[in-house]
Protein backbone atom coordinates (compact mmCIF):
# COMPACT_ATOMS: atom_id res chain seq x y z
CA UNK A 1 0.00 0.00 0.00
CA UNK A 2 2.91 2.37 0.64
CA UNK A 3 3.98 2.09 -3.00
CA UNK A 4 0.45 2.73 -4.27
CA UNK A 5 0.14 5.77 -2.00
CA UNK A 6 3.50 7.13 -3.13
CA UNK A 7 2.61 6.66 -6.80
CA UNK A 8 -0.72 8.44 -6.32
CA UNK A 9 0.97 11.34 -4.51
CA UNK A 10 3.55 11.61 -7.31
CA UNK A 11 0.75 11.69 -9.90
CA UNK A 12 -1.10 14.42 -8.02
CA UNK A 13 2.11 16.45 -7.62
CA UNK A 14 2.93 16.00 -11.32
CA UNK A 15 -0.53 17.14 -12.35
CA UNK A 16 -0.15 20.28 -10.24
CA UNK A 17 3.20 20.99 -11.85
CA UNK A 18 1.37 20.66 -15.17
CA UNK A 19 -1.30 23.08 -13.97
CA UNK A 20 1.48 25.48 -12.93
CA UNK A 21 3.04 25.36 -16.41
CA UNK A 22 -0.28 25.72 -18.18
CA UNK A 23 -1.51 28.61 -16.05
CA UNK A 24 1.78 30.49 -15.67
CA UNK A 25 3.44 29.99 -19.04
CA UNK A 26 0.91 28.81 -21.62
CA UNK A 27 -2.28 30.61 -20.61
CA UNK A 28 -1.96 33.34 -23.23
CA UNK A 29 -0.66 31.02 -25.97
CA UNK A 30 -2.57 28.92 -28.50
CA UNK A 31 -2.08 25.74 -26.44
CA UNK A 32 -3.53 27.29 -23.28
CA UNK A 33 -6.38 28.95 -25.13
CA UNK A 34 -7.27 25.62 -26.73
CA UNK A 35 -7.24 23.79 -23.38
CA UNK A 36 -9.60 26.28 -21.79
CA UNK A 37 -11.53 27.28 -24.91
CA UNK A 38 -10.63 30.97 -24.54
CA UNK A 39 -10.45 33.82 -26.98
CA UNK A 40 -7.12 35.64 -27.31
CA UNK A 41 -8.70 38.69 -25.70
CA UNK A 42 -9.91 36.76 -22.67
CA UNK A 43 -6.63 34.90 -22.16
CA UNK A 44 -4.67 38.15 -22.37
CA UNK A 45 -6.98 39.91 -19.91
CA UNK A 46 -6.90 37.06 -17.39
CA UNK A 47 -3.23 36.02 -17.73
CA UNK A 48 -2.07 37.60 -14.45
CA UNK A 49 -4.89 35.92 -12.53
CA UNK A 50 -4.05 32.57 -14.11
CA UNK A 51 -0.35 33.00 -13.28
CA UNK A 52 -1.24 33.61 -9.64
CA UNK A 53 -3.41 30.49 -9.64
CA UNK A 54 -0.57 28.55 -11.27
CA UNK A 55 1.80 29.64 -8.52
CA UNK A 56 -0.58 28.23 -5.90
CA UNK A 57 -0.67 24.94 -7.80
CA UNK A 58 3.12 24.96 -7.70
CA UNK A 59 3.03 25.36 -3.93
CA UNK A 60 0.70 22.36 -3.67
CA UNK A 61 3.10 20.29 -5.79
CA UNK A 62 6.09 21.47 -3.73
CA UNK A 63 4.35 20.49 -0.50
CA UNK A 64 3.54 17.04 -1.83
CA UNK A 65 7.10 16.53 -3.03
CA UNK A 66 8.39 17.72 0.34
CA UNK A 67 6.16 15.18 2.10
CA UNK A 68 7.37 12.41 -0.21
CA UNK A 69 11.04 13.26 0.25
CA UNK A 70 10.99 13.41 4.02
CA UNK A 71 8.42 10.65 4.45
CA UNK A 72 6.18 12.69 6.73
CA UNK A 73 2.63 11.43 6.37
CA UNK A 74 1.20 14.51 8.08
CA UNK A 75 2.66 16.79 5.41
CA UNK A 76 1.21 14.65 2.62
CA UNK A 77 -2.19 14.55 4.33
CA UNK A 78 -2.20 18.33 4.79
CA UNK A 79 -1.34 19.12 1.17
CA UNK A 80 -3.63 16.44 -0.25
CA UNK A 81 -6.46 17.87 1.85
CA UNK A 82 -5.69 21.29 0.35
CA UNK A 83 -5.79 19.74 -3.14
CA UNK A 84 -9.17 18.12 -2.45
CA UNK A 85 -10.66 21.30 -1.00
CA UNK A 86 -9.36 23.39 -3.92
CA UNK A 87 -10.71 20.81 -6.37
CA UNK A 88 -14.15 20.78 -4.78
CA UNK A 89 -14.27 24.56 -4.69
CA UNK A 90 -13.14 24.80 -8.32
CA UNK A 91 -15.64 22.15 -9.33
CA UNK A 92 -18.48 24.01 -7.68
CA UNK A 93 -17.53 27.52 -8.79
CA UNK A 94 -15.67 27.19 -12.10
CA UNK A 95 -15.99 23.89 -13.98
CA UNK A 96 -17.41 20.56 -12.92
CA UNK A 97 -14.52 18.76 -14.62
CA UNK A 98 -12.20 20.07 -11.90
CA UNK A 99 -13.89 17.61 -9.56
CA UNK A 100 -12.57 14.74 -11.70
CA UNK A 101 -9.24 16.25 -12.71
CA UNK A 102 -8.13 17.60 -9.32
CA UNK A 103 -10.39 16.60 -6.44
CA UNK A 104 -10.85 12.90 -7.25
CA UNK A 105 -7.15 12.06 -7.74
CA UNK A 106 -6.34 14.05 -4.61
CA UNK A 107 -9.00 12.18 -2.66
CA UNK A 108 -7.76 8.79 -3.86
CA UNK A 109 -4.19 9.71 -2.89
CA UNK A 110 -5.40 11.04 0.46
CA UNK A 111 -7.22 7.80 1.23
CA UNK A 112 -4.19 5.73 0.22
CA UNK A 113 -1.82 7.83 2.34
CA UNK A 114 -4.19 7.74 5.30
CA UNK A 115 -4.42 3.96 5.10
CA UNK A 116 -0.61 3.70 5.32
CA UNK A 117 -0.50 5.43 8.71
LINBELDA-V190363 format. One record per residue. N is the residue number from 1. RES is the residue in one letter. PHI is phi as a letter, one per 30 degrees, with the letter a starting at -180 (999 if undefined). OMEGA is omega in whole degrees, 0 to 359 (999 if undefined). NEAR is the number of other C-alpha atoms within 12 Angstrom. Layout:
# LINBELDA-V190363
N&RES&PHI&OMEGA&NEAR, N&RES&PHI&OMEGA&NEAR
This chain:
# LINBELDA-V190363
1&X&999&179&15, 2&X&d&180&19, 3&X&d&178&15, 4&X&d&179&19, 5&X&d&181&32, 6&X&d&179&31, 7&X&d&179&23, 8&X&d&178&29, 9&X&d&177&43, 10&X&d&179&31, 11&X&d&178&26, 12&X&d&178&41, 13&X&d&180&34, 14&X&d&179&26, 15&X&d&179&27, 16&X&d&172&39, 17&X&d&175&28, 18&X&d&177&25, 19&X&d&179&33, 20&X&e&182&28, 21&X&d&181&27, 22&X&d&185&31, 23&X&d&182&33, 24&X&d&190&28, 25&X&c&185&26, 26&X&c&183&26, 27&X&e&184&36, 28&X&c&177&30, 29&X&b&181&24, 30&X&e&180&19, 31&X&d&180&19, 32&X&d&179&29, 33&X&d&179&24, 34&X&d&181&16, 35&X&d&184&17, 36&X&c&178&25, 37&X&h&183&16, 38&X&c&171&20, 39&X&d&176&20, 40&X&e&180&20, 41&X&d&181&15, 42&X&d&181&19, 43&X&d&178&29, 44&X&d&182&22, 45&X&d&184&15, 46&X&c&186&22, 47&X&d&182&26, 48&X&d&176&19, 49&X&d&180&18, 50&X&d&179&28, 51&X&d&177&26, 52&X&d&178&21, 53&X&d&178&26, 54&X&d&178&27, 55&X&d&177&24, 56&X&d&177&25, 57&X&d&176&34, 58&X&d&177&29, 59&X&d&177&24, 60&X&d&179&40, 61&X&d&180&35, 62&X&d&178&27, 63&X&d&179&34, 64&X&d&178&43, 65&X&d&177&30, 66&X&e&178&23, 67&X&d&178&26, 68&X&d&185&30, 69&X&d&180&16, 70&X&c&175&13, 71&X&i&182&21, 72&X&d&181&21, 73&X&d&181&30, 74&X&d&179&21, 75&X&d&179&26, 76&X&d&180&40, 77&X&d&180&34, 78&X&d&184&25, 79&X&d&176&36, 80&X&d&176&45, 81&X&d&176&31, 82&X&d&179&29, 83&X&d&182&40, 84&X&d&180&30, 85&X&d&179&24, 86&X&d&179&28, 87&X&d&178&31, 88&X&d&180&26, 89&X&d&178&19, 90&X&d&179&22, 91&X&d&180&21, 92&X&d&186&16, 93&X&c&184&13, 94&X&c&181&14, 95&X&b&179&17, 96&X&d&182&17, 97&X&d&178&18, 98&X&d&177&25, 99&X&e&183&24, 100&X&d&184&19, 101&X&d&185&26, 102&X&c&187&36, 103&X&d&183&31, 104&X&d&177&27, 105&X&d&177&32, 106&X&d&179&43, 107&X&d&178&32, 108&X&d&177&28, 109&X&d&179&37, 110&X&d&179&36, 111&X&d&180&26, 112&X&d&178&25, 113&X&d&180&35, 114&X&d&180&26, 115&X&d&179&17, 116&X&d&181&20, 117&X&d&999&16
